[in-house]
């Protein structure tokens, strides 16, 4: 008795254009191994798409044409497999890679009352974009 692994899947990898009626920014066929974790897949897609693994959102097109999100939170992506049936990946399928654009994070820093900062009612605001 021999153990057989699932064959690699040829999948179209795309990065959509910001304009809905334009060609994708990236369109490339790659072979994916179903035993990879979602985290491993994202790492392998980074050099193809130019999008850092931590900033990727993945989705695939189901047989009916609807989009299915792949993965979820980062902790799950370390254990979830690419070949999991819930993603519906199949030979000749498509994975769309989107960039997460984080919104600005606002921090409000109240002043420390000291001899260097004698005005306690003047808040300092720092806006940081992640």
C-alpha positions in Angstrom: 0.0 0.0 0.0 1.4 3.4 -1.0 0.4 6.8 0.2 -0.5 9.3 -2.5 -0.6 13.0 -2.0 -3.2 15.2 -3.8 -1.8 16.5 -7.1 -0.9 20.1 -7.5 -3.7 22.4 -8.8 -3.1 24.8 -11.7 -4.8 28.0 -10.5 -5.0 31.5 -12.0 -3.7 34.2 -9.6 -5.1 37.7 -10.2 -4.8 41.1 -8.6 -7.8 43.2 -9.6 -7.4 46.7 -11.0 -8.8 49.5 -9.0 -11.1 50.2 -11.9 -13.8 47.5 -12.3 -13.7 47.7 -16.1 -9.9 47.3 -16.5 -7.7 44.3 -16.9 -6.2 42.8 -13.7 -2.9 44.3 -12.5 -1.5 40.7 -12.2 -2.7 37.6 -14.0 -0.5 34.5 -13.6 -1.0 30.8 -13.5 0.6 28.9 -10.6 0.5 25.4 -9.3 -0.7 25.1 -5.7 -0.2 22.2 -3.4 -3.4 21.4 -1.5 -1.4 20.5 1.7 -0.1 24.1 2.0 -1.5 26.2 4.8 -3.2 29.5 3.9 -0.3 31.2 5.6 2.2 29.3 3.3 0.1 30.2 0.3 0.1 33.9 1.1 3.9 33.8 1.6 4.3 32.2 -1.8 2.0 34.7 -3.5 3.9 37.7 -2.1 6.7 37.7 -4.8 4.1 37.1 -7.5 1.7 39.8 -6.5 4.0 42.3 -4.7 1.5 42.4 -1.8 2.9 41.5 1.6 1.4 38.3 3.0 0.1 40.1 6.1 -1.8 42.6 3.8 -3.5 40.0 1.5 -7.1 39.1 1.3 -7.8 35.9 -0.7 -10.9 34.8 -2.4 -11.8 32.3 -5.0 -14.7 32.0 -7.5 -17.1 29.2 -6.8 -18.6 27.0 -9.5 -21.7 29.2 -9.5 -19.5 32.4 -10.1 -19.9 33.7 -6.5 -16.9 34.7 -4.5 -15.7 32.6 -1.6 -13.3 34.1 1.0 -10.3 32.0 1.8 -8.9 32.0 5.3 -9.9 34.3 8.0 -7.9 35.4 11.0 -4.1 35.0 11.1 -4.2 32.2 13.8 -6.5 30.0 11.6 -4.4 30.6 8.5 -1.5 28.8 10.2 -3.5 25.5 10.3 -6.2 25.8 7.5 -5.2 24.0 4.3 -5.4 25.3 0.8 -7.1 22.0 -0.2 -9.9 22.3 2.4 -13.2 21.6 0.5 -14.9 24.8 1.9 -12.7 26.9 -0.5 -13.8 24.9 -3.5 -10.5 25.2 -5.2 -10.3 23.1 -8.4 -8.1 22.7 -11.4 -8.3 25.8 -13.5 -9.8 27.9 -10.7 -9.0 31.4 -9.8 -7.7 33.1 -6.6 -8.0 36.8 -6.4 -5.5 38.6 -4.1 -6.6 41.9 -2.8 -4.6 44.4 -0.7 -5.8 45.3 2.8 -5.7 49.1 3.1 -5.8 49.8 6.8 -7.6 52.9 7.9 -5.8 55.5 9.9 -5.5 54.8 13.6 -6.0 57.8 15.9 -4.2 58.1 19.2 -4.9 60.8 21.7 -2.0 61.5 24.1 -2.7 63.6 27.1 0.2 65.7 28.3 2.2 64.7 31.2 2.2 67.5 33.8 5.8 68.3 34.6 8.2 71.3 34.7 8.9 70.8 31.0 5.1 70.7 30.1 3.4 73.2 32.4 0.1 73.4 30.4 -2.1 70.4 31.5 -5.1 71.3 29.3 -3.4 71.0 25.9 -3.7 67.6 24.4 -1.3 66.4 21.8 -2.8 64.4 19.0 -0.9 61.9 16.9 -2.4 60.4 13.8 -0.6 57.3 12.6 -1.4 55.5 9.4 -0.6 51.8 9.6 
